[in-house]
């Protein structure tokens, strides 16, 4: 099946818990519905819960194959039902999203339930994307998909598509295919940002640092995956 779990005993801080040849859907405790979950499952069929995300999955009729976190929000009922699939990481220096993300080895991860529930949690998720650049993780909300851009990438998007860039640190770059090119601009969280640019043709980005988040409408999730070098994710692949 191309999927395995390590022992749930004595989990260390950076141990791989879930290893898969297919994409992983990682569910948090924030809001998401059956439609978004079903869309993610088609692309990333291995389901993992981050702490209280296990309860939300169970309410939607899906059992995760593993649950990772500090377990301060998962219910006793979920713990009982998912016994044997629980992987506690006790440290309190990072969020459950961070713990789960660093414990997964897979071609890519789709994150659900991590955007919009609480502002502080949402900011921590964006921080984790930049702190773990080796993970190809895309965070989904009902409206958008957000991911850390590689140093160079090409995205094939329809003309007129909303295309937002948000820097998580100082970064410069060059672009093609955007209404407002980014060449010569100095981006930073407390300076220039790139909200609501617009696609005018095939988009090419070249960035000085891996500190730039790309935010697109959710309907272009497949295009985002292709831009990250994930050619044809599927249930069997």
C-alpha positions in Angstrom: 0.0 0.0 0.0 3.0 2.3 0.3 2.1 3.4 3.8 3.4 2.5 7.2 3.3 3.7 10.8 6.1 3.6 13.3 5.6 2.4 16.9 3.5 4.7 19.0 5.8 4.2 22.0 8.5 6.7 22.9 8.0 9.2 20.1 10.9 11.5 19.8 10.7 15.1 18.7 11.7 14.6 15.0 10.7 11.0 14.5 8.9 10.0 11.3 5.5 8.5 12.4 3.6 8.3 9.1 5.5 7.3 5.9 3.6 7.1 2.7 4.2 7.0 -1.1 0.9 8.8 -1.6 -0.2 12.2 -0.4 -1.4 12.7 3.1 -4.5 14.7 4.2 -3.7 16.2 7.6 -6.8 17.4 9.5 -6.8 19.9 12.4 -9.5 20.9 14.8 -10.7 24.0 12.9 -13.8 24.1 10.7 -14.0 22.1 7.4 -16.8 20.1 5.9 -17.4 16.9 3.9 -16.9 18.6 0.6 -13.4 19.9 1.3 -12.5 16.6 3.0 -13.7 14.5 0.0 -11.7 16.8 -2.4 -8.5 16.3 -0.4 -9.0 12.6 0.0 -9.1 12.1 -3.8 -5.7 13.7 -4.1 -4.2 12.6 -0.7 -5.9 9.4 0.5 -3.9 8.8 3.6 -5.7 10.5 6.5 -4.0 11.8 9.6 -5.5 13.8 12.5 -3.7 16.5 14.4 -5.0 16.2 18.0 -8.6 17.4 18.1 -8.8 17.1 14.3 -9.5 13.4 15.0 -12.8 14.3 16.5 -13.8 16.4 13.5 -12.9 13.5 11.2 -14.9 11.1 13.2 -17.9 13.4 13.1 -17.6 13.4 9.3 -17.5 9.6 9.2 -13.8 9.2 8.5 -11.3 7.4 10.7 -7.7 8.7 10.6 -4.9 6.2 10.2 -2.9 8.0 12.8 -3.4 10.9 15.3 -0.4 13.1 16.3 -0.3 15.9 18.8 0.0 16.8 22.5 -3.5 15.5 23.0 -4.8 18.4 25.0 -8.0 18.7 22.8 -8.9 15.3 21.5 -11.9 13.8 23.3 -11.8 10.7 25.5 -14.2 9.0 23.2 -11.9 9.6 20.2 -8.9 8.3 22.1 -10.8 5.1 23.0 -12.1 4.6 19.4 -8.7 5.2 17.9 -6.6 3.3 20.4 -3.5 1.9 18.7 -3.3 4.9 16.3 -2.4 7.5 18.8 1.1 9.1 18.7 1.5 11.6 21.5 4.3 14.3 21.4 4.3 16.0 24.7 6.5 19.1 24.1 4.7 22.4 24.3 7.1 24.5 22.2 5.3 23.9 18.9 1.7 23.5 17.7 0.0 20.3 16.8 0.2 21.2 13.1 4.0 21.6 13.5 4.3 18.3 15.4 2.3 16.4 12.8 4.0 18.0 9.8 7.5 17.2 10.9 6.3 13.6 11.7 5.1 12.9 8.1 7.2 11.7 5.2 5.1 11.8 2.0 5.2 13.4 -1.5 2.9 16.2 -0.2 0.5 17.1 2.6 -2.9 18.8 2.3 -3.8 20.6 5.5 -7.5 21.0 6.5 -8.9 22.7 9.6 -5.9 25.0 10.1 -7.1 28.2 8.5 -9.7 30.5 10.0 -10.6 29.1 13.4 -8.3 31.3 15.4 -6.0 34.1 14.2 -3.1 33.0 16.4 -3.4 29.4 15.3 -3.5 30.5 11.7 -0.4 32.5 12.0 1.4 29.6 13.7 0.5 27.4 10.8 2.0 29.9 8.3 5.1 30.0 10.5 5.4 26.2 10.3 5.2 26.2 6.5 8.3 28.4 6.4 10.1 26.6 9.2 9.7 23.3 7.4 10.4 24.1 3.7 11.3 20.5 2.9 7.7 19.6 3.3 5.4 20.3 0.3 2.4 21.2 2.3 -0.7 23.1 1.0 -3.1 24.5 3.5 -6.7 24.6 2.3 -9.6 26.8 3.4 -13.1 26.8 1.9 -11.9 29.6 -0.4 -8.2 29.4 -0.8 -5.0 27.3 -1.0 -1.8 28.5 0.6 1.7 27.1 0.2 5.4 28.1 0.5 6.8 28.9 -2.9 10.0 27.2 -4.0 12.9 29.3 -5.2 11.6 28.9 -8.8 8.2 27.8 -10.0 5.8 28.0 -13.0 2.0 28.0 -12.6 -0.4 27.6 -15.4 -3.5 29.6 -14.4 -6.3 31.3 -16.3 -6.0 35.0 -17.1 -7.6 37.1 -14.4 -6.9 34.6 -11.6 -6.4 36.3 -8.2 -2.7 35.7 -7.2 -1.5 36.8 -3.8 1.9 36.8 -2.3 2.7 37.2 1.4 6.3 37.4 2.6 7.2 35.7 5.9 10.6 37.4 5.9 12.7 39.6 3.8 12.6 38.4 0.2 13.1 39.7 -3.3 12.1 38.2 -6.6 11.3 38.4 -10.3 8.0 37.4 -12.0 6.4 36.9 -15.4 2.7 36.6 -16.0 1.5 39.0 -13.3 -0.3 42.3 -13.8 2.0 43.9 -11.3 5.5 42.4 -11.7 7.5 41.9 -8.5 11.0 42.7 -9.9 12.8 45.4 -7.9 10.5 45.1 -4.9 11.7 44.4 -1.4 9.1 42.2 0.4 8.8 41.8 4.2 6.0 41.3 6.7 6.4 44.9 7.9 7.0 46.3 4.4 5.8 45.4 0.9 3.3 42.6 0.5 1.6 41.3 -2.6 -2.1 40.9 -1.9 -4.5 40.5 -4.9 -2.2 40.6 -7.9 -3.7 39.2 -11.1 -2.6 36.6 -13.6 -2.0 37.8 -17.2 -0.4 34.6 -18.6 1.7 31.6 -17.4 3.2 32.7 -14.1 6.9 32.3 -13.4 8.4 33.2 -10.1 12.1 33.4 -9.1 12.7 34.2 -5.4 15.8 35.0 -3.4 14.7 33.2 -0.3 12.1 30.5 0.6 10.0 32.9 2.6 7.2 33.7 0.3 3.7 32.3 0.6 1.4 31.9 -2.5 -2.3 32.2 -2.0 -4.7 31.1 -4.8 -8.4 30.4 -5.1 -9.1 26.8 -4.0 -10.3 25.8 -7.5 -6.7 25.9 -8.7 -5.4 23.4 -6.2 -4.4 21.0 -8.9 -2.5 23.7 -10.7 -0.7 24.5 -7.5 0.3 20.9 -7.1 1.6 20.7 -10.6 3.6 24.0 -10.0 5.2 22.3 -7.0 6.3 19.3 -9.2 3.5 17.0 -8.2 2.4 15.8 -11.6 -0.7 13.6 -11.2 -1.6 12.9 -7.5 -4.3 10.3 -7.3 -5.7 7.6 -5.0 -3.5 5.0 -6.6 -0.4 7.2 -7.0 
